[in-house]
Amino acid sequence: MNVDLLCSLVTEAGRAIRDAIGGEKKEGLSSIDHASKLAHRIIAEGLRGFCPDVPAFSKEDTEESGGSGEELPRFFLVDPLDGAGAGRSGSGEFTVNVALIEEGVPVMGAVYVPVAQTLYFASRGEGCWKVQDGVREQLRVKNPATGAPTRVVVNRSQISPDTVSLIDLLPGSSATIARDSALKFCAIAEGEADFYPQLESTREWETAAGQILVTEAGGVVTDFHGTPHTYNKTGLVNGPFFVAPSLAWLRAMDLLDCQKRLAERECEYLATSCR
């Protein structure tokens, strides 16, 4: 298995999406829905051709069945169009995500941004890379400068009350950066943001490719106790997690094991999730 395969598949799927979203409704579907199904077929057929013995779980064929339901040493997670709302709103912040999971951990992933024609990819031990306009650049997370505001990346569509309360716990000042889809992970990996708290429920295909980008760029994706975020959970549903430059930074910001302080702020969902 080679990361170049994932890169070629997400790029091909992204180009198909660009072609599709400009068209009229097809087969009773909106152009965004049609584009997602088209991208799914391209990726699914490619993975079957190159890795026929490795199962793949995609947003397009797994939402009703709820995931693998069994222990698997290796499998792919596919989000053929992450951020459909961004596609419908015209922001362009939607992505194509594919990741390879081994023993519950993302070991390879690619994220393509069709509108910007930008590719991000990473493979375990090989670093995280960005390709735009033919220029390839290695990415590294950045620790915030002393005294600088903490740059928190949040969902563009909405910020939950719990997220606001968590941001309020940060020492010093903070500033929010709005991104949709896997671009929140990309913002951490390329040092544009310092912290991404995801407190609402997500599905594993939304996060796996972004996670390997961040970890290969030197960052961490953990639960609220600092345990690395893993995959193949029941129904492929994620719990809350933090994305940050390092565990040391999370400790310095007093974010680990923060359930007591959150409970005092009446953040019922988040305080419960931290236990």
Sequence and secondary structure as in RCSB ss.txt:
>XXXX:A:sequence
MNVDLLCSLVTEAGRAIRDAIGGEKKEGLSSIDHASKLAHRIIAEGLRGFCPDVPAFSKEDTEESGGSGEELPRF
FLVDPLDGAGAGRSGSGEFTVNVALIEEGVPVMGAVYVPVAQTLYFASRGEGCWKVQDGVREQLRVKNPATGAPT
RVVVNRSQISPDTVSLIDLLPGSSATIARDSALKFCAIAEGEADFYPQLESTREWETAAGQILVTEAGGVVTDFH
GTPHTYNKTGLVNGPFFVAPSLAWLRAMDLLDCQKRLAERECEYLATSCR
>XXXX:A:secstr
  HHHHHHHHHHHHHHHHHHTTS  BTTB HHHHHHHHHHHHHHHHHHHH TTS EEEHHHHTTTTS  S  SEE
EEEEEEE HHHHHHT    EEEEEEEETTEEEEEEEEETTTTEEEEEETTS EEEEETTEEEEE      TTS E
EEEEESS   HHHHHHHHHSSS EEEEEE TTHHHHHHHTTS SBEEE S EEHHHHHHHHHHHHHTT EEE TT
S B     GGGEE  EEEES HHHHHHTT TT HHHHHHTT HHHHHHH 
